[in-house]
């Protein structure tokens, strides 16, 4: 279940996203993303490498918006599955995350929905 998610996390990081951005996308902490990358043998970028990559990819001010939209889409997906009658555990299984992650996704989804 987590193997595919972790492979995608590595792909996202290697595509140029920061640890924090990957964490936002997958509803994981910065530290958990760092641990996953470490376990998969991925060395974190230096500040210089990160800065150069960001400029090279033209993502200086745009990556955060794309990641936030991906995170919101994941929140909406979790909410739709929950509204269809699935339990938190069933939603977690479908999304390949933990039950606690589902709770966080649904909490953030509800707080975004109620903003003016």
Secondary structure as GFF3:
##gff-version 3
##sequence-region A 1 116
A	DSSP	alpha_helix	2	14	.	.	.	ID=ss1
A	DSSP	alpha_helix	19	26	.	.	.	ID=ss2
A	DSSP	alpha_helix	30	39	.	.	.	ID=ss3
A	DSSP	alpha_helix	47	56	.	.	.	ID=ss4
A	DSSP	alpha_helix	63	83	.	.	.	ID=ss5
A	DSSP	alpha_helix	88	95	.	.	.	ID=ss6
A	DSSP	alpha_helix	99	113	.	.	.	ID=ss7
###
